[in-house]
Amino acid sequence: MSERSNEILDKATELFWEKGYQATSMRDVQDKLDMRPGSLYARFPGKSALFVQVIQHYATQLRARLELTSDETELLTATRRFLSDELLRPPSKRYQRQCLLINAMAERSKLGTDAARALDDALTEIEKGFTTLVSALQSAGQITTSVSPNLIATWLQTQFIGLRHSAYRAGNDEAIHFFIDKLMLDIQGQWPATP
């Protein structure tokens, strides 16, 4: 993807993240991207088509960050840093503490078929990133190998989504640091027998 395409999708992602799918108009997109209507509609036939690309872009970026984290030498430290970086966005970007995909899930009935399918695919894509991270943690002997990496990744993604919601609502970041610490202890701890 070209640098210009990435820049366009970054700006569109930020717009949808801040306003939500339903509240974002193509006029908002036109203003945010500084594009004339003809150029905008030549690139994106409509809001749903743009949103599909935004969702794919968001998932690809998050998976890439998870995979970069998996390549670190100090995996537990890198995992904690990943969580902190994702969850503790500055006050001016507080809306980015919430997950764009979960926000979109709340508006699923308003999405077109392609956007709804892209949303499901994006969640699967991100789970693959979590699976890569969990596999690296297991290979390094830092978490149990008695539970499949896919199962732990599903649990970790669920925790991550919940923490994003808590981070968005939190009055102070100390509580979120506490929850991150708890998550890091939990991932290294005992696991029940698998079903």
N, C-alpha and C positions, 0 to 999 in steps of 0.2 A: 504494500500500500504506500502511496506517495506521502511525502511530508505534508503536503497541502490537504490531502484526504484525511490524514490523521488529525490535523489541526481542526478541520471542519467537524469531524466526529467528536473530538474532545469538547469543542464548544457546544455542540448539540447535546452531548451527554450531560454537560453541566446544566444546560437549560432544562432538560427533562427531569434531571435529578432534583433541581430546585423547585420546579413548578408542578411536576407530575405530567403524565400523558394527557389526561383530559383537559387540564387547564392551559396547556401549551398550544398556541395557535401557530399556523404556518407564518403568520405575520411576525410573531415572536421569533420564530426560527430565522426568518428573513433578516430581522433586525440584529439578532445575535451573531449570525454568520456574515452580516454585511454583504448580502447577495441580492441581486435583482430577482424579481419573481420568475422571469424566464430562465435564468441560470439555475435557480433553485429547483424549479420543476423539471428542468432538463436532467438534473442530477438525481433528484428524488421525486417520483411521481406523486407522492402524497405523504402525509404525516406518518401513516402506518409503515410505509416502506422505509422512511428515514428512521423510525423507531426500531425496526428490525435491525438495521445496521448499527444503531446506537447500542442495542442490547448485545449484539455480537462483539462489538468493539469493547464494551465494558467487561464482558466475560473473558475475552482474550487477554486484556490487560491484567485483570485480577489473577488469572491462571498463570500468566508470565511472572508476576510478582511472587506467587507461591512457588513456582519452579526455581526462581532465583534464590529464594529462601532455602530451598532444598539443597542447593549447591554450596551453601555456606559450611565452613568447618565446624563452628560452634552452633550446632543446629537448635538446641534449646534456646540459646540466647537470640538467635536469628528469628525463631518462631515468636518469641516474646516481642521482639522489635517489630515484626510484621503486624502482630495484633495491635500493638500500641500505635503504629503509624496509621493503620486503617481505622481504628476506633476513636482516636483522639485528634480529630480535625480541629483547626482553630475556630473560635466563635464565629468568624465571618463566613465560614464554610460549614457551619453546624449541620446543615441539611445533608452533607456528605457523610455524616456519621451513620445515617440510615443506609440500608442497601437499596440501590436503584432497582434491583430485580424484585425485592420484596415489596417496595412501593408499587411497582408495576403489577404485582400479583393482586394487590388490593383493587386495581382497576381492570382486572382481567376481562370482565364482561364488556368493557368498552373497547378492548383491543380487537383488531381484526384477526382472522384465523392465522395468518402468517406471523403476526407479532406474538400471538399466544404460543405458537409452536416454537418460535425463536426464544421466547422466555424459558420454556421447558428445556430447550437445548442448552441455553446459557447456564442454567443451574447445574445441568449435567457436566458441562465444560468446567465449571468452577470446582465441582466435586472431584474431577480428575486432577485438578491442581492440588487439592487437599490430599488425594490419594498419593500423589508423588511425594508430598511432604511427609506424610505418615510412613511411607515405604523407606524414605531416607532416615527418618528417626528410628525405625525398626532395624535397618541395616547397621546403624551406628550403635545399636544396643541401648538406646536411650528410652525406649518404651517397649512394652510387651510385644512378643512375636506370636503369642498364643491366640490372638484375635486377628482376623483378616484385616489388611490395610483398608479395604473398601468399607468395612463396617466402622472402623475407627474414623475414617474420613467422613462418613455420613454423620457420625456423632459430632465430630469437630466442626463441620459446616453448620450443623444445627446450633451448636454453642455460639459460633461466630455470629450467626444471624441474630440470635437472642441478645448477644452482647452489643451488637450494633444498635439495636432498639434501646437498650439500657443506656448506652453512651449518648444517644440522641436526647434522652429524657433527663439524664443526670444533671444535678445542680453543681456538682464538682467532679473533677477528674480523679480524685483520690479513690472514690468508690469504684471507678472503672479499673484503675490499677489493681485494686484489691481483687476484683473479679478476674482479671487477667492472671494474677498470681494463683488464684484458686484453679483456674482452668489448666495452668501449667502443672500444678500438683496433680490434678485429676488425670491428665493424659499420661503421666508417669506412674500412676497408681495401679491398684488392683482392678481387674475387669471381671464381671460375672461370666459364668459359662455361657457360651454362645447358643442361641436357640437352634 
